[in-house]
Amino acid sequence: MAAGTFAEKGADLELVGITKTFPGFTAIQSLDLFIPAGSFFALLGPSGCGKTTTLRLVAGLEEPTAGRIVIGGQDVTATKSFQRPVNTVFQSYALFPHMTVLENVAFGLRRRSIASPLEKAHEALRLVELDHLAARRPGQLSGGQQQRVALARAVVNRPALLLLDEPLGALDLKLRRQMQLELKDIQSEVGLTFLHVTHDQEEAMTMADTIAVMNKGEIEQMGAPEELYELPRTAFVANFLGQSNLFTGEVSGSTPDALTVAIAGQRLIIPTARAPRRKGTVTVGVRPEKLLLLTSAPAPSSGSNALGPGRVIDVSFSGVSTQYTVAIPGAGDVVVFAQNMVFGPVVHVGAEVWVSWNVEHGFGLEDSVEEAAAGVQDAAAAQSADADTRTGVTSSVRA
């Protein structure tokens, strides 16, 4: 793909003390956010967390109760939506069915009396690799093709900021994954600032440079996808962005490099650098795919942790991996993802096993025990509400 005249850097976006109150509830509470120019930024969170309200505020479709919206250094808080350097791609695409693909893309240019609207529309269609379908109408296109037309129509206006409101939600799983990669490529080509709103963790992690996880109108954690996944700071992030096994226990010892936490009569070690809370009762975690499933007790090692023995109570095959649920006395149910290297499960329901993991793969939460328990419940409720597009079982905090 050649970006041509679309290779213009987008503008940065800054939200300063944004609050949005509706009758009876507050959707966003004192939100501060800075998105650098030219980045692909994702707002990730469950339904009702405030992410779509944030996008509508940026687009000018809602007015903030308090705070300022600054795009490219200019305060646009009181500016009408059509006067902002912003375009939005919606899940519904909102294409005109009676117009051709080319006419749909050129529509906004013609309304603003931009020179050479058809030439610019053809260029935008070439960007999304659909110029050969310029004469067709939207009803003659697939869902993925319509999504690309909607993107071309938004990009052709050269907005400083492109807003994506669940743009892939209407596509089937295989096409959605394909479009995730294509959208990322297009963003790199055009050089605009993308603000993507989604509840789909995989979508956010695949495309975004930076993710802000929202919950109850506030940002719980923000950072690169790898950072959020490998080192979540709260139970909500740990269980909304993937799955986690979380345990609570008392800190029984510490050195400058590591903490020792007593859990289920055994000692678990986590690096001090990965442990925000270092005294008293703490919550520690490990991702299911980091665990090894063992059929005999592992030899003690300073570089690894182990829990067991436990009993396998469920085995679930999912193609690439098999999910094992292991009930360990005093630790609760522990979930293990094991890559399928051989035909059939490694162990069966009823088998006695141990779980082990590298010390460096553990993490601690900054939550108190009560906050961690509430965060797990929030994440579980969010995943249940979005069960039509998300799968998986969220673990609970175990004492």
Sequence and secondary structure as in RCSB ss.txt:
>XXXX:A:sequence
MAAGTFAEKGADLELVGITKTFPGFTAIQSLDLFIPAGSFFALLGPSGCGKTTTLRLVAGLEEPTAGRIVIGGQD
VTATKSFQRPVNTVFQSYALFPHMTVLENVAFGLRRRSIASPLEKAHEALRLVELDHLAARRPGQLSGGQQQRVA
LARAVVNRPALLLLDEPLGALDLKLRRQMQLELKDIQSEVGLTFLHVTHDQEEAMTMADTIAVMNKGEIEQMGAP
EELYELPRTAFVANFLGQSNLFTGEVSGSTPDALTVAIAGQRLIIPTARAPRRKGTVTVGVRPEKLLLLTSAPAP
SSGSNALGPGRVIDVSFSGVSTQYTVAIPGAGDVVVFAQNMVFGPVVHVGAEVWVSWNVEHGFGLEDSVEEAAAG
VQDAAAAQSADADTRTGVTSSVRA
>XXXX:A:secstr
   GGG      EEEEEEEEEETTEEEEEEEEEEE TT EEEEE  TTSSHHHHHHHHHTSS  SEEEEEETTEE
 TTS GGGSSEEEEETT    TTS HHHHHHHHHHHTT SSHHHHHHHHHHHTT GGGTTS GGGS HHHHHHHH
HHHHHTT  SEEEEESTTTTS HHHHHHHHHHHHHHHHHH  EEEEEES HHHHHHH SEEEEEETTEEEEEE H
HHHHHS SSHHHHHHSS  EEEEEEEEEE SSEEEEEETTEEEEEEGGG S  SSEEEEEE GGG EEESS    
 TTEEEEEEEEEEEEEE SSEEEEEEEETTTEEEEEEEE  SSS SS TT EEEEEEEGGG EE SS HHHHHHH
HHHHHHHHHHTTTT       EE 
